[in-house]
């Protein structure tokens, strides 16, 4: 969860600085980590 927060914060910072490619990369990593976390927690139930 902390890793997802970190990617989200980095994406927001890159958008504010106008660095769109890195913002998109961080957003992609945020989504990937979110899906992985969801799959891991879903199987645990």
QUIFENVEN-V160809 format. One record per helix or strand of 3 or more residues. SS is the DSSP state (a for helix, b for strand). FROM is the first residue (numbers start at 1). TO is the last residue. If there is no record, write none. Layout:
ss = <SS:SS>
from = <FROM:FROM>
to = <TO:TO>
//
This chain:
ss = <a:a>
from = <2:20>
to = <17:43>
//
